[in-house]
Every structure is written in C-alpha cells, then in structure tokens.
C-alpha cells in the first residue's frame, strides 16, 4: 500500500497526513507572492501615472506659453503693419488734400474700417488656432494615458476608470510627498 502522495506543484512525495498541510502552505505562499506582486504593480503604476501627469502638465504649459507668445507676436506684427499703413495713408492724403479732401477722408474711413475688420478676423483666427491646439493637446493626453494604462495594467480602461486611477495615483503621490 502506498502511503505517500506526490505534490503536483513541487514534485516531492509526502505522507498522506502531511500532504494537506503541504498543499495549504503552498497556497499561502502563492497568495503572499500574489499580494506582494499586486502591491508592487500598483505602486509602480501610481508612480508612472504621477510622473506622466507631471510631464503632460509641463508640456501643456510650455505649449500654451508658445501659443501665447506666437499670438502676441502676430498681434504686434499686425498692429505695426496697421500703424504703418495708416501713416502712409495719412502722408498720401496730406499730399493730395487740396484736391481730394472729402473723397480722401471717405476712402481713409473705408480703409480704416476694412483694416479693423481684417484685424478682428485675424484675431478670431488666432484664437481659433489656439483653441484647436489645446484640444489637440487634450486628445493626445487621453491617448497617452490610454496607452500607458494598457501597457502597465495589460487592459484598456474606460475614461472613468482612467480618471479614478490617475486621481488615486495623485492622492498616493501627495501622501508620499512625490508632488508638492
């Protein structure tokens, strides 16, 4: 009669009275390793998301700064061009004032009106451009978070799950004084 049993996991033979104890010990060890692995993975994911959030926020600020600077430069350029055009127009009109005084004033007003309308259009286009780029940044941020989630957790999360995960990671990072 065979009073031993072979463990399917480690391959060792144990007496029947010790086989159950051995199986329980193996399960406890596997569970302990599993818990430690999950904790390590959660910590790594939290740090990854915190770092990703900081990087994305920095990139967004830099891009917004660039957009503001570019917008200001465009506005300054258009204002300077408008100023020069009006000065040239004034010089021309002064030279021809005797003959065309009433006509020139009307033309001047029309040109001023057209220049102002064009400036309004240009300013609106600059604002639309800025908004479009911010929207593009936001879309890229969502794509990056989705890709990082898929890579770290091995599954794709919904937007709500992503938001919850990032907020938990930020809270943990604050507790660990990762973020100030």
Phi, psi and omega per residue, in radians:
X1 nan 2.371 -3.092
X2 -1.633 1.949 -3.109
X3 -1.708 0.257 3.124
X4 -2.132 2.801 3.110
X5 -2.355 2.483 -3.107
X6 -1.601 2.268 3.121
X7 -1.283 2.205 -3.122
X8 -1.241 -0.285 -3.098
X9 -1.579 -0.886 -3.058
X10 -1.802 -0.272 3.089
X11 1.466 -0.007 3.136
X12 -1.383 2.674 3.077
X13 -1.705 2.405 -3.129
X14 -2.302 2.557 3.015
X15 -1.088 2.633 -3.090
X16 -0.943 -0.675 -3.097
X17 -1.237 -0.303 3.128
X18 -1.808 -0.215 -3.065
X19 -1.083 -0.763 -3.137
X20 -1.141 -0.726 3.126
X21 -1.088 -0.744 3.110
X22 -1.097 -0.755 -3.135
X23 -1.099 -0.732 3.135
X24 -1.116 -0.765 3.123
X25 -1.069 -0.726 3.119
X26 -1.101 -0.761 3.137
X27 -1.100 -0.738 3.117
X28 -1.096 -0.703 3.132
X29 -1.141 -0.750 3.126
X30 -1.107 -0.742 3.123
X31 -1.128 -0.707 3.126
X32 -1.087 -0.784 3.109
X33 -1.119 -0.722 -3.138
X34 -1.090 -0.772 3.119
X35 -1.105 -0.753 3.133
X36 -1.112 -0.721 3.122
X37 -1.107 -0.776 3.128
X38 -1.103 -0.736 3.134
X39 -1.102 -0.775 3.113
X40 -1.064 -0.753 -3.130
X41 -1.124 -0.747 3.110
X42 -1.109 -0.736 3.115
X43 -1.096 -0.795 3.112
X44 -1.077 -0.768 3.134
X45 -1.100 -0.739 3.136
X46 -1.081 -0.778 3.133
X47 -1.151 -0.700 3.129
X48 -1.083 -0.830 -3.128
X49 -1.171 -0.648 3.107
X50 -1.110 -0.800 3.115
X51 -1.123 -0.698 3.123
X52 -1.110 -0.757 3.119
X53 -1.079 -0.743 3.120
X54 -1.100 -0.773 3.139
X55 -1.097 -0.781 -3.134
X56 -1.132 -0.716 3.135
X57 -1.122 -0.713 3.119
X58 -1.113 -0.789 3.133
X59 -1.093 -0.709 3.140
X60 -1.115 -0.767 3.139
X61 -1.111 -0.748 3.123
X62 -1.087 -0.730 -3.125
X63 -1.186 -0.737 3.106
X64 -1.085 -0.710 3.098
X65 -1.070 -0.762 3.104
X66 -1.059 -0.772 3.139
X67 -1.105 -0.756 3.126
X68 -1.099 -0.765 3.135
X69 -1.087 -0.798 3.138
X70 -1.114 -0.738 3.110
X71 -1.081 -0.734 3.112
X72 -1.130 -0.716 3.121
X73 -1.101 -0.725 3.106
X74 -1.111 -0.782 3.136
X75 -1.090 -0.750 3.113
X76 -1.102 -0.725 3.139
X77 -1.116 -0.791 3.128
X78 -1.157 -0.679 3.118
X79 -1.127 -0.760 3.112
X80 -1.100 -0.750 3.115
X81 -1.104 -0.730 3.113
X82 -1.085 -0.773 -3.130
X83 -1.073 -0.821 3.129
X84 -1.097 -0.728 3.139
X85 -1.088 -0.762 3.133
X86 -1.160 -0.664 3.097
X87 -1.117 -0.783 3.115
X88 -1.100 -0.718 3.126
X89 -1.118 -0.734 3.106
X90 -1.083 -0.756 3.119
X91 -1.069 -0.777 3.132
X92 -1.110 -0.788 -3.095
X93 -1.173 -0.607 3.087
X94 -1.126 -0.694 3.135
X95 -1.146 -0.609 -3.092
X96 -1.814 0.302 -3.008
X97 -1.097 -0.615 -3.104
X98 -1.079 -0.755 -3.030
X99 -1.501 -0.689 -2.983
X100 -2.068 0.556 -2.992
X101 -1.007 -0.901 -3.114
X102 -1.254 -0.695 3.127
X103 -1.123 -0.751 -3.107
X104 -1.143 -0.651 3.116
X105 -1.112 -0.706 3.124
X106 -1.134 -0.776 3.132
X107 -1.130 -0.745 3.128
X108 -1.020 -0.801 3.132
X109 -1.108 -0.700 3.112
X110 -1.134 -0.755 -3.136
X111 -1.139 -0.763 3.102
X112 -1.018 -0.778 3.139
X113 -1.085 -0.754 3.134
X114 -1.158 -0.722 3.118
X115 -1.104 -0.764 3.119
X116 -1.109 -0.706 3.089
X117 -1.095 -0.727 3.120
X118 -1.143 -0.683 3.104
X119 -1.097 -0.696 3.099
X120 -1.087 -0.762 3.129
X121 -1.120 -0.767 -3.130
X122 -1.105 -0.771 3.119
X123 -1.080 -0.701 3.103
X124 -1.127 -0.706 3.113
X125 -1.132 -0.695 3.107
X126 -1.090 -0.775 3.120
X127 -1.108 -0.749 3.109
X128 -1.089 -0.694 3.107
X129 -1.087 -0.806 3.126
X130 -1.026 -0.825 -3.121
X131 -1.085 -0.727 -3.139
X132 -1.096 -0.708 -3.129
X133 -1.211 -0.653 3.096
X134 -1.141 -0.708 3.088
X135 -1.090 -0.737 3.117
X136 -1.088 -0.702 3.105
X137 -1.086 -0.810 3.141
X138 -1.047 -0.711 3.122
X139 -1.140 -0.715 3.123
X140 -1.140 -0.644 3.107
X141 -1.077 -0.800 3.125
X142 -1.073 -0.717 3.137
X143 -1.144 -0.710 3.136
X144 -1.142 -0.767 3.132
X145 -1.109 -0.730 3.116
X146 -1.087 -0.791 -3.139
X147 -1.125 -0.748 -3.141
X148 -1.130 -0.718 3.115
X149 -1.077 -0.802 3.133
X150 -1.073 -0.717 -3.109
X151 -1.227 -0.759 -3.063
X152 -1.357 -0.780 -3.046
X153 -1.701 -0.235 3.117
X154 1.342 0.241 3.065
X155 -2.623 2.748 -3.132
X156 -1.583 2.284 -3.123
X157 -1.798 2.702 3.033
X158 -1.257 2.925 -3.141
X159 -1.054 -0.685 3.108
X160 -1.135 -0.742 3.118
X161 -1.120 -0.698 3.110
X162 -1.087 -0.804 -3.122
X163 -1.053 -0.824 3.121
X164 -1.046 -0.769 -3.117
X165 -1.098 -0.788 -3.130
X166 -1.149 -0.729 3.136
X167 -1.129 -0.698 3.090
X168 -1.118 -0.734 3.139
X169 -1.112 -0.702 3.116
X170 -1.144 -0.734 3.104
X171 -1.075 -0.773 3.117
X172 -1.124 -0.707 3.132
X173 -1.107 -0.661 3.108
X174 -1.146 -0.715 3.121
X175 -1.092 -0.700 -3.139
X176 -1.448 0.084 3.138
X177 1.015 0.581 3.051
X178 -1.265 -0.667 3.075
X179 -1.918 2.557 3.123
X180 -1.752 nan nan
